[in-house]
Amino acid sequence: MNVFIWVIIMIMLIYSVGFSITLWKEKNKVGSIAVFILALLIAIIPLFTNISIE
């Protein structure tokens, strides 16, 4: 189950970074930066929860 959760987190991270790149190419710099920060939080926040302890 722990591997499944990390796979889902990685898929969300890849999708979010891809969306951020798309926004950057469409000249929506502020939106791109916001989505990229959210993508980083998707990767960092699970490290501070019980997911990694199980």
Stockholm file with secondary structure:
# STOCKHOLM 1.0

chainA/1-54         MNVFIWVIIMIMLIYSVGFSITLWKEKNKVGSIAVFILALLIAIIPLFTNISIE
#=GR chainA/1-54 SS CHHHHHHHHHHHHHHHHHHHHHHHHTTCHHHHHHHHHHHHHHHHGGGGSTTTTC
#=GC SS_cons        CHHHHHHHHHHHHHHHHHHHHHHHHTTCHHHHHHHHHHHHHHHHGGGGSTTTTC
//
